[in-house]
Amino acid sequence: MRSKVGACVVLSALVWSANNIAADAPPTMVSPAAPLKPVALPDDVNKPLLLRACAVCHPIELVVQRKRPVEDWERQVARMVGFGAVATEAEQDRIIDYLERWFSLSP
């Protein structure tokens, strides 16, 4: 009986923790609750860079599931680098260029 109670306490703590993570917490492997629509990324010289830098931690569909204003992509890339995404400044610029070109709200 104690092991069942202990397991419930641990499980409850894990669920509570998962639901109360701060918005600025670093991302981890994300498994979204709702299935994501498959996305065909446009071919571009910067596509492999986007996949290398972003798909390590997220399904790529999560990254591009909605179009964003140009300035949001700049903030998102900087945020992910702050959490440990590996990309030089030049590579970050190329990733932002790709996202702005194909997944931006701007014309």
Steps between C-alpha positions, in 0.01 A plus 500: 500500500782742587660449160171585327462815709863594438459446126187717500681777687792490255268492199296789639816703557615435145165603355490811718855592397424452132196726528681772695821544304581867445458637150872577490603147589721341239317280255544127513399234255147606431219256451196716433165386636326550165647343190680746279427533132786368290684782330704500182780749552576703190831413340753769568873516562424570870258209552769253620624761750149545639462124538839463669448783746129465579390142446741376767255607770166534322303337225555744214120525463492661844750764394305606190143415602396863471626798311648778710587866453861549392610636839357193675733270306797708609389473864424129474840416351680710763293331772583151376870584479475622857362158593791326330419470130828482314537758222757769433380857450528456123301175522237669715463768233455231235241316710310824556519575126351158423221534757420855391492402134277196535316532833449870559182705508679777315466511121 
